[in-house]
Structures are given as C-alpha cells and as structure tokens.
Amino acid sequence: MPDSLDLVPHHPLEKGWHTPVKTDHLFIDTCIQIWPDTDFSKLHTYGVAAYCITTFRPDGDHGTSFDALADWIRIGNRYPNIRIATKAADIVAAKSANQAAIVIAAQGGDFLGPNLYRLEPFVRLGLRVMIPCYNKRNALGDGCLEPGNAGLSTMGRSFVAEANRLGLVIDLTHVGERTTLDILDVTNSPVVFTHSNPKKLVDSPRNITDEQIRRCAATGGVIGVTNWGPLNLRKGRTTRPTVDEFIDAVKYIVDMVGIDHVGIGTDMSHGTYPDGDLIRGRPGQQGSDYGRAIEASVRSRLRYCEGFDDYGQINAVADAFARRGFDSASTAKVLGGNFLRVFERVWGG
C-alpha cells in the first residue's frame, strides 16, 4: 500500500474515453456526470438508453441550478441524438430512435433554499429525480455524513408530500439514515437509491443498511447498485474490486428483497470532471481509503470495478450476470426494467 497519495499513479479520463458499443439491452444508468467538454453528438453510441444526470451542483442555489437545467434544454434542442425524458415512454422511444434519453436529476435540495414553492417550476421544466440532502445538512434534513443524524425537518416532510404530488422520484442516496427512514414513513410513492450498495458488504457511510433496503423495496422502489470502487472495497483489500464483487452486491439485494428491486447507477462521467478533486477528493470524504490503497484521482478508470469501468463493457457485464445465474429476463430488469417501472408509476407512461 502506498504511504502517500503522491505515490499513487494517476490515469486521467480523457475526452471521449468511453468506448462505443452496440447493444440490444435497455440500460438505464441512474447516476452519471456529463461535463461541458463531452462530445454530445456521441452520447447515443455507448449502449446507454437513459442517463440520469447530475444536473445541478449539490450546493448550488436556485439561480445556478436554473441555469444548468436551461442549458440541458438547450442541448436537447440542439442535438437530434438527445431526448430529454419527462415520461417513461420517452426512454423507450429514445432507445427505438437510436437516441440517448437524458433524465434531469438533482443531487441535493440546496437549490430550494427556504422556499419549497421553487420545486414545482423545476419539475415543470423537467426535473424528474431528486436527492433531498447530499451528505450534509440542509433545510430538508440531514445527509449521510452528518454525525447528528437528525432526520427530516418540518420543511422536509412537506417536501415529501409535494414530490409525491408532482410526480418527482425521491432518491435517498447520500441521505442520512434517519432521514431516509423518516421519508419512508411518509411517502406515498416508490422511492429509490440511485447509487448505493449494501453496508453489510462494505461498511461505508455512503452504503445502506438492510432496513433501508427492505423498506425501500416495500414502497415498490429500486436500489441502484454502483460499480464505484470505494463502495465495493472490502475491508483490508488493497487491490481493485472486480465486476464479480459488484454483482455480489446486486445478488445480496436480490436475495433479500427480490429481483424487482435492484438496478445500476455507475456514478461514471462523460468528459473530464473539471473540479472533481474539490467535490470528491477532500480529506475525510468517502473514498479516501480507496485513494490511499489504489487510486486517488477522481478522473481515473481505476476508481471503478475492474471489468466495469467503461460503458463499452455493458455487454460483458450482461454476460457476467448470466455466468452468475441470472436469466435474460432478470438481467433485463437489473439493467433498466426495474427503474423504468418506477419511472412509469411516478412520472406517468
């Protein structure tokens, strides 16, 4: 194990790094960053039917968040290979038309500030998935790195009711344990974790307990397992996790709550992640152990499971599921069918 981050080799993700691939699978990636230097004209070539994109910065205010949403509307209008999805049917139609569907998502509710009435205009403009609290505390509740674990605020309880009314999917990733349980107590719609793994396999503050898994499934929701390396790194390991360990996490959830409640959220990027070190690389942030043992640069493919660090591997990942005993119908549910079902129920057809 390196003694210093300076000794860890960095492997930057260059523009256009992901490999194009043709696939018949309807793959919905429920967490991805798409940066401004991306070649948007190629987004449909990587085997992804729908990208749920981190549209707003986690701590962005309503002005910068509005601008980010408006920019994606502009991109959708400019590029014929991109379709902004506001209904589940848009994802299916985009796949049939050889387009990439873009789902507008928010990692954090800071853009609301103290004003819950801001939520409806954002939903009307295309917001479809939202994490209320990203790691830290905000007006809605506590994130998963808050030691107080204080749960939902009064405004947060109103947020849940409003999200249910508006047809907005609530994402519990990065959210504090008590906050998630409070949300699960009051939601009338399915909720999801877009990129979280079982805490029993890897004890990270970003991973989730068996109770969170069971209660999410009980709403009809889905847990998106991630191939992001730090959430798959077993205790004592100093080598990269593999695609089989990623599938271990999928199977753990399937064995607990069934095949209908698991999907995939890669947390990968298109483009070069201009200030990713500031977002993910702070001392004490999740993933710092991984950085010391394996790879510190957030722009490196080594930050993901070996065998699933490139969109071009999606057919190989499907084959890996088959080797682990998943039939074709089960694999289709994991790759996208389960999340599509939730989106149809919450957003409409």
C-alpha positions as CSV (number, residue, x, y, z in Angstrom):
1,M,0.0,0.0,0.0
2,P,1.4,3.4,-0.9
3,D,2.4,5.6,2.1
4,S,1.4,8.8,0.3
5,L,-1.2,9.8,-2.3
6,D,1.8,11.2,-4.2
7,L,2.9,7.7,-4.9
8,V,-0.4,6.6,-6.4
9,P,-0.3,6.7,-10.3
10,H,-3.0,8.9,-11.8
11,H,-4.8,7.9,-15.0
12,P,-6.8,10.9,-16.3
13,L,-10.0,10.3,-18.1
14,E,-9.6,12.0,-21.5
15,K,-12.4,13.5,-23.5
16,G,-14.1,10.7,-25.5
17,W,-12.5,8.0,-23.3
18,H,-15.6,5.7,-23.1
19,T,-15.8,3.0,-25.8
20,P,-18.8,3.0,-28.2
21,V,-20.8,-0.2,-28.1
22,K,-23.9,-1.7,-29.8
23,T,-26.4,-3.4,-27.5
24,D,-30.0,-4.5,-27.5
25,H,-30.2,-4.0,-23.8
26,L,-32.3,-1.2,-22.4
27,F,-29.7,0.1,-19.9
28,I,-30.7,3.0,-17.6
29,D,-27.8,4.5,-15.7
30,T,-29.3,6.2,-12.7
31,C,-26.2,8.3,-11.8
32,I,-23.8,10.0,-14.2
33,Q,-22.0,13.3,-14.6
34,I,-21.8,14.8,-18.1
35,W,-19.3,17.6,-18.3
36,P,-19.2,20.5,-20.8
37,D,-16.3,19.1,-22.8
38,T,-18.3,16.0,-23.7
39,D,-19.0,15.2,-27.3
40,F,-22.8,15.4,-27.0
41,S,-23.2,14.1,-30.6
42,K,-21.9,10.7,-29.5
43,L,-24.0,10.1,-26.3
44,H,-26.2,7.6,-28.0
45,T,-23.3,5.4,-29.0
46,Y,-22.3,4.0,-25.6
47,G,-25.1,1.5,-25.1
48,V,-27.0,3.6,-22.6
49,A,-30.7,4.1,-23.2
50,A,-31.1,6.8,-20.5
51,Y,-28.6,8.8,-18.4
52,C,-29.9,10.2,-15.1
53,I,-27.5,13.2,-15.0
54,T,-26.3,15.2,-12.0
55,T,-27.7,18.4,-13.5
56,F,-27.1,20.8,-10.5
57,R,-24.1,21.1,-8.2
58,P,-25.0,19.6,-4.8
59,D,-24.7,23.0,-3.1
60,G,-26.0,25.1,-6.0
61,D,-28.5,27.9,-5.4
62,H,-31.8,28.3,-7.3
63,G,-30.2,30.6,-9.9
64,T,-27.2,28.5,-10.9
65,S,-29.4,25.4,-10.8
66,F,-32.0,27.0,-13.1
67,D,-29.2,27.9,-15.5
68,A,-27.9,24.3,-15.5
69,L,-31.4,23.0,-16.3
70,A,-31.9,25.6,-19.0
71,D,-28.6,24.6,-20.5
72,W,-29.7,21.0,-20.8
73,I,-32.9,22.1,-22.5
74,R,-30.7,23.9,-25.0
75,I,-28.5,20.8,-25.5
76,G,-31.6,18.7,-26.1
77,N,-32.9,21.1,-28.7
78,R,-29.5,21.4,-30.4
79,Y,-28.6,17.7,-30.7
80,P,-31.0,15.3,-32.6
81,N,-29.4,12.3,-30.9
82,I,-30.5,13.5,-27.5
83,R,-34.1,13.4,-26.0
84,I,-34.9,15.0,-22.6
85,A,-37.1,12.4,-20.9
86,T,-40.1,13.6,-18.9
87,K,-42.1,10.4,-19.1
88,A,-41.1,6.7,-19.0
89,A,-42.3,6.3,-22.6
90,D,-39.6,8.9,-23.7
91,I,-36.9,6.5,-22.6
92,V,-38.4,3.6,-24.7
93,A,-38.9,5.9,-27.7
94,A,-35.4,7.2,-27.5
95,K,-34.0,3.7,-27.5
96,S,-36.0,2.8,-30.6
97,A,-34.9,6.0,-32.3
98,N,-31.2,5.5,-31.6
99,Q,-31.1,8.4,-29.3
100,A,-29.8,8.9,-25.7
101,A,-32.5,9.9,-23.2
102,I,-31.5,12.4,-20.6
103,V,-33.2,12.4,-17.2
104,I,-32.8,15.6,-15.3
105,A,-31.8,14.8,-11.7
106,A,-30.6,16.8,-8.7
107,Q,-28.1,15.6,-6.1
108,G,-29.3,17.7,-3.2
109,G,-32.1,20.1,-2.4
110,D,-30.0,23.2,-1.6
111,F,-31.4,25.0,-4.7
112,L,-34.7,25.2,-2.9
113,G,-33.3,27.3,-0.1
114,P,-36.1,28.1,2.4
115,N,-38.7,28.2,-0.4
116,L,-40.5,24.9,-1.2
117,Y,-42.6,26.6,-3.9
118,R,-39.5,26.6,-6.1
119,L,-39.9,22.8,-6.5
120,E,-42.9,22.9,-8.9
121,P,-41.4,25.2,-11.5
122,F,-38.3,23.0,-11.6
123,V,-40.5,19.9,-12.1
124,R,-42.5,21.5,-14.8
125,L,-39.2,22.4,-16.6
126,G,-38.1,18.7,-16.5
127,L,-36.7,17.8,-13.1
128,R,-37.6,14.1,-12.5
129,V,-35.3,12.6,-9.8
130,M,-34.0,14.4,-6.7
131,I,-31.8,13.7,-3.7
132,P,-33.1,15.9,-0.9
133,C,-29.8,16.1,1.1
134,Y,-26.4,15.5,-0.3
135,N,-24.1,14.3,2.5
136,K,-24.5,17.3,4.7
137,R,-27.5,19.1,6.4
138,N,-29.8,21.4,4.6
139,A,-33.3,22.8,5.1
140,L,-34.9,19.5,4.3
141,G,-32.9,17.2,6.6
142,D,-29.5,15.5,7.3
143,G,-27.2,13.9,4.8
144,C,-25.3,10.7,5.4
145,L,-22.1,12.4,6.7
146,E,-23.9,14.4,9.4
147,P,-22.9,12.9,12.8
148,G,-26.1,14.2,14.4
149,N,-28.3,12.0,12.1
150,A,-31.2,14.3,12.9
151,G,-33.7,13.2,10.2
152,L,-36.3,15.2,8.2
153,S,-37.1,18.8,9.1
154,T,-40.6,20.2,9.0
155,M,-39.9,21.5,5.6
156,G,-38.5,18.1,4.6
157,R,-41.8,16.5,5.5
158,S,-43.7,19.0,3.3
159,F,-41.1,18.3,0.5
160,V,-42.0,14.6,0.5
161,A,-45.7,15.3,0.1
162,E,-45.0,17.9,-2.6
163,A,-42.7,15.5,-4.5
164,N,-45.4,12.8,-4.4
165,R,-48.0,15.2,-5.7
166,L,-45.7,16.5,-8.5
167,G,-44.5,13.0,-9.7
168,L,-40.9,13.6,-8.7
169,V,-38.9,10.4,-7.8
170,I,-37.2,10.8,-4.4
171,D,-33.7,9.5,-4.4
172,L,-32.3,8.5,-0.9
173,T,-28.7,8.2,-2.0
174,H,-26.3,10.4,0.1
175,V,-29.2,10.9,2.6
176,G,-28.8,10.3,6.3
177,E,-30.1,7.0,7.7
178,R,-32.7,8.6,9.9
179,T,-33.8,11.0,7.2
180,T,-34.3,8.1,4.8
181,L,-36.4,6.2,7.4
182,D,-38.5,9.4,8.0
183,I,-39.1,9.7,4.3
184,L,-40.1,6.0,4.0
185,D,-42.6,6.6,6.8
186,V,-44.5,9.3,4.9
187,T,-44.0,8.7,1.2
188,N,-47.0,7.6,-0.9
189,S,-44.9,6.8,-3.9
190,P,-41.9,4.4,-4.6
191,V,-38.5,5.8,-3.6
192,V,-35.1,4.8,-4.9
193,F,-31.4,4.7,-4.1
194,T,-29.8,5.5,-7.4
195,H,-26.2,4.6,-6.4
196,S,-25.8,2.9,-3.0
197,N,-24.5,-0.5,-2.0
198,P,-25.2,-2.8,1.0
199,K,-23.5,-1.7,4.2
200,K,-23.2,-5.3,5.3
201,L,-20.7,-5.9,2.4
202,V,-18.8,-2.7,2.7
203,D,-19.2,-0.5,5.9
204,S,-19.1,2.9,4.4
205,P,-21.3,5.9,5.5
206,R,-22.4,6.1,1.9
207,N,-23.7,2.5,1.9
208,I,-27.1,1.5,3.2
209,T,-28.5,-0.9,5.9
210,D,-30.6,-3.9,5.4
211,E,-33.6,-2.0,6.9
212,Q,-33.1,0.8,4.4
213,I,-33.0,-1.8,1.6
214,R,-36.1,-3.7,2.8
215,R,-38.2,-0.6,3.4
216,C,-37.2,1.0,0.0
217,A,-38.4,-2.2,-1.7
218,A,-41.6,-2.2,0.3
219,T,-42.6,1.1,-1.4
220,G,-42.1,-0.6,-4.8
221,G,-38.8,1.1,-5.1
222,V,-35.4,0.1,-6.5
223,I,-31.8,0.2,-5.2
224,G,-29.2,1.1,-7.8
225,V,-26.0,-0.7,-7.1
226,T,-22.9,1.2,-8.1
227,N,-19.6,0.0,-9.6
228,W,-17.8,3.0,-8.0
229,G,-14.8,1.4,-6.4
230,P,-14.9,2.9,-2.9
231,L,-18.3,1.4,-2.2
232,N,-17.1,-2.0,-3.3
233,L,-13.8,-2.1,-1.5
234,R,-13.9,-4.9,1.2
235,K,-12.1,-4.3,4.5
236,G,-8.4,-5.0,4.3
237,R,-8.3,-5.1,0.5
238,T,-5.6,-3.1,-1.3
239,T,-6.4,-4.2,-4.9
240,R,-9.2,-3.0,-7.2
241,P,-12.7,-4.5,-6.7
242,T,-13.9,-6.6,-9.6
243,V,-17.2,-6.8,-11.6
244,D,-17.9,-10.0,-9.7
245,E,-17.8,-8.1,-6.4
246,F,-20.2,-5.6,-7.9
247,I,-22.5,-8.5,-8.8
248,D,-22.1,-9.8,-5.2
249,A,-23.8,-6.5,-4.1
250,V,-26.6,-7.0,-6.7
251,K,-27.2,-10.6,-5.5
252,Y,-27.2,-9.5,-1.9
253,I,-30.1,-7.3,-2.6
254,V,-31.9,-9.8,-4.8
255,D,-31.6,-12.5,-2.2
256,M,-33.1,-10.1,0.4
257,V,-35.9,-8.4,-1.5
258,G,-36.2,-10.0,-4.9
259,I,-35.2,-9.3,-8.5
260,D,-37.7,-6.5,-9.0
261,H,-35.9,-4.1,-6.7
262,V,-32.4,-3.7,-8.0
263,G,-30.8,-1.7,-10.8
264,I,-27.5,0.1,-11.7
265,G,-26.1,3.6,-11.1
266,T,-22.5,3.8,-12.2
267,D,-21.5,7.3,-11.0
268,M,-19.2,7.5,-14.0
269,S,-18.6,10.6,-16.1
270,H,-18.5,11.7,-19.7
271,G,-16.0,14.5,-20.1
272,T,-13.0,15.4,-17.9
273,Y,-14.6,16.3,-14.5
274,P,-13.0,19.8,-14.3
275,D,-13.1,20.2,-10.5
276,G,-13.8,16.7,-9.3
277,D,-10.9,16.8,-6.8
278,L,-12.7,19.6,-5.0
279,I,-16.0,17.7,-4.9
280,R,-14.8,14.2,-4.1
281,G,-11.2,14.5,-3.0
282,R,-11.5,16.3,0.3
283,P,-9.8,14.6,3.2
284,G,-12.3,12.6,5.1
285,Q,-14.7,12.3,2.3
286,Q,-16.0,8.8,1.3
287,G,-13.4,7.1,-0.9
288,S,-10.3,8.4,0.9
289,D,-9.3,4.9,2.0
290,Y,-9.6,3.8,-1.6
291,G,-7.3,6.7,-2.7
292,R,-4.6,5.6,-0.3
293,A,-4.8,2.0,-1.3
294,I,-5.4,2.1,-5.0
295,E,-6.1,5.3,-6.8
296,A,-6.8,8.9,-5.7
297,S,-7.6,10.7,-8.9
298,V,-11.4,11.0,-9.4
299,R,-10.7,11.1,-13.1
300,S,-9.2,7.6,-13.3
301,R,-11.0,4.5,-14.5
302,L,-9.2,2.7,-11.6
303,R,-11.8,4.3,-9.4
304,Y,-14.3,1.8,-10.7
305,C,-14.6,-2.0,-10.5
306,E,-12.3,-3.9,-12.8
307,G,-14.4,-5.2,-15.7
308,F,-17.0,-2.4,-15.3
309,D,-15.1,0.9,-15.7
310,D,-16.2,1.7,-19.3
311,Y,-19.7,1.9,-20.9
312,G,-18.3,-0.2,-23.7
313,Q,-18.3,-3.1,-21.3
314,I,-22.1,-3.3,-20.8
315,N,-22.5,-6.4,-23.0
316,A,-19.7,-8.1,-21.0
317,V,-21.4,-7.0,-17.8
318,A,-24.6,-8.6,-19.0
319,D,-22.6,-11.8,-19.8
320,A,-21.2,-11.7,-16.3
321,F,-24.7,-11.7,-14.9
322,A,-25.5,-14.7,-17.0
323,R,-22.5,-16.6,-15.6
324,R,-23.7,-15.8,-12.1
325,G,-27.1,-17.4,-12.8
326,F,-29.2,-14.5,-13.9
327,D,-31.5,-15.4,-16.8
328,S,-32.2,-12.9,-19.6
329,A,-35.4,-11.6,-18.0
330,S,-33.7,-11.0,-14.7
331,T,-30.7,-9.3,-16.3
332,A,-33.1,-7.0,-18.3
333,K,-34.8,-6.0,-15.0
334,V,-31.4,-5.1,-13.4
335,L,-30.1,-3.2,-16.4
336,G,-33.1,-0.9,-16.7
337,G,-36.5,-2.6,-16.5
338,N,-36.9,-2.1,-12.8
339,F,-36.1,1.6,-12.8
340,L,-38.3,2.1,-15.9
341,R,-41.2,0.6,-13.9
342,V,-40.7,3.1,-11.1
343,F,-40.4,6.0,-13.5
344,E,-43.7,4.9,-15.3
345,R,-45.5,4.7,-12.0
346,V,-44.3,8.0,-10.6
347,W,-44.0,10.1,-13.8
348,G,-46.6,8.6,-16.0
349,G,-46.3,6.4,-19.1
